[in-house]
Amino acid sequence: MSLMRVNGLFCLMSVGLMSTVSHAAEMPPLAVGQEVPTFNANDHNGHLWQSESQGDAGKYRVFYFYPAAMTGGCTKQACTYRDRLLDLKEPHVEILGISADPVTNLKIFRDAYDLNFTLLSDVNSLIAQRFGVPIRKGGSIKRTVDGQEITMTRSYSLARWTFVADPQGKLIYVNTSVKAQKDGDEVLAAIKKHQGTQ
């Protein structure tokens, strides 16, 4: 835990965040064997992240979509990736957590839990649509950070889905029924299994 203190982690989210699907993704879900679409997004520091300029050589990429920063399940999932990153680095893996949170929310989330991987902001849900990830109406939650209550708002909430691409950019794993605390372990197992087939 960093010096930033976070209270009320398991507070109930607003009704808006838990609402039903407001519109369907425009594209069908990506499947194993398909290529990952290229996209640009702002990371947790507000820097432009471009998939085409990151250099894929020898690297597996994990694209995990999650509903909302600083909520219970999403924090457990992120901390699992944080704690498993040493294991995941063995096969040269890049973790990319994607939500519809604005950059300010992502920065708070990353700093609060000492996350050691990149968070990307999909505020308009365009990346989620390209992957075929279901999109719901967003909402607001309140958290206490460093003694101050803050309101964290997002326009959309993305389904908890995970995709893994091989170094050539083709999907080797798709999970549309992710269990937050098991996601990192299941991803690592999928990568090691794929490496064994090379």
N, C-alpha and C positions, 0 to 999 in steps of 0.2 A: 504494500500500500504506500502511495506517495504521501507527502505532507498534506496534500489536499484531503480534507475529511468529508465524507459523504454520509449523510444520515437519511433515514427513511427510504432505503433502497427498495423495500418491498411494499411501498405504498401502492394503493390501487391506482391504475391508470385511469384517465378520464374516459367517459363513455364514448367519446368520439373515436378514441384510439382502438376501442374494442368493437367498433361497428362492423357491419358486414361488408362484403366486397362492393365497392362503389362502381368499378368498371373492370372489365376483363382485360388481360394483357392483349396487345394487338397481334402478337405473334404466338404460334404454338410453342410449348416448352421445348427447349433444346434437348437433344438426346445423345447418348453415348455414340461416338463416332463422328459427330458433327463438329465443325470448326467454331471456335469461340469468336463472336463478333468483336470487331475493334471498337473502341470507345474512348472518350476523354472524360475526366471528372476532376473535381477539386478534392485534394486530400485533406486530412485533419489540420494541416497548417495553412490551408488555402492555396497551396501550390497546384499547378495543373499537372495531373497524372495522365499520360498518354500511353495506351497499350502498345502502340506500334513503336514507340521509342524506348521501351524498357529493356529490350534485349532478352529474347526468350531462350537463347542457346543453353541447353543443359538444365533448364529450370521447369519444374512443375508449378502450376499456378492453381491456387484454391480461391474460388470466388464464392464467398458465403454471404448470402443475403439474410438480413435479420430485421425484425419489426421496428425496434426503437432503442436508441442509446439510453443507458442508465436504468433500464428496467430489469427485473429479476432474472428471467430466462436469458436475455441477451447478455447480461453481465456474466452469468455462469458460462455461457458459450465462449465469450471473448477471453475470459480468464483461463479456460481450458486450452485455447489456442496459445495464449501467452505462456502457459506452463509447459506446453508440449513443443514449443518452438525449437528447442535444442534437438529433440528427436526428429522434428520435421526438417531441420536444416541438413541432416545427413543426406537425404536425396535432393538437396537444393530446392527447397520449396519456398514460394512466395505466397504469403497469406494476404488476402484482400477482403476486408469486411465492408459490406456495402449496405447502406440504409438510406432512407429519404431524409435523414436529419441534415440540417444545415451544418456548415463547417464549425460554427461556434459550439454546437452540441457535441460534435465529434472530438473537438479539442478537449472539452471538459471531461468527456468519457475516457479518452486515452490517458490523460494526465491523472485522473482519479484512480485508475486501476493499473497504472504503469504498463500499459499495453505496448508490446514491442513489435508491432506490425502496422501496416497501412490501413487506415479507414478512409473510405471514399464516400462522397456525398452525392446522392442521386435524388436531388430535391424535386425534380420534375418526373421521376419514375421512368425516365427514358431508357436507362440501362436495364432495369427490371423488365421492361417490355421487350427488349431485344432478346433477353434470355427466356422469356415466357413466364416470368415469375408473377404470381397473382398479386394484385395491388388492392389495398383497402384504404378507406378514409383515415386520415391521420388524427391528431389531437394534441393535447398538452399534458405534461406531468410536472409536478413540483418536486424539487430536490433541495436539500440544504448542503451547500458546498462552502467550505471555509467559514462556517457560521452565518452565511447569507442564504436566504431562500431564493431560488431562481426558478423560472418557468421555462421549460424546454418544449418547444412546439415544432411539429412537422406536419406538412400537408398530406403526406401519405404514410402508410405503414405497409411494408413489404412482407411477403410470406417468408418463413424460415426455410429456405432451400439452399443446397450446397452443390457446387459444380467443381470438378477438378479436370484441368487440361494437362496433357503431356507436353514435353518440350517443343513439339511441333504445332501446338495450339489446337489439338483435337481432344474432345472430351473423352475421358476414360471412366468417369464416375459422375452420376447424377443422383441426388437424394432429395426427394420431395416430401419426406416424412422425418425430418431431422429432429433428433432428441438433443437438446442444447448441450448437456453435459457429456454426451458421447460423441459429439461431432468430430472433435480433433482425433480421437482414437480411430474412428471409422475411416476418416480420410487418410490417416497414416497407413492403415492396413490396406486400403485400396491402392495407394501408391506403391507400397512394397510388393503387393500382388502383381501389379502391372510391370514393375521392374523385373520380376521373376519370369515374365513371359517374353522379355526382349532377347 
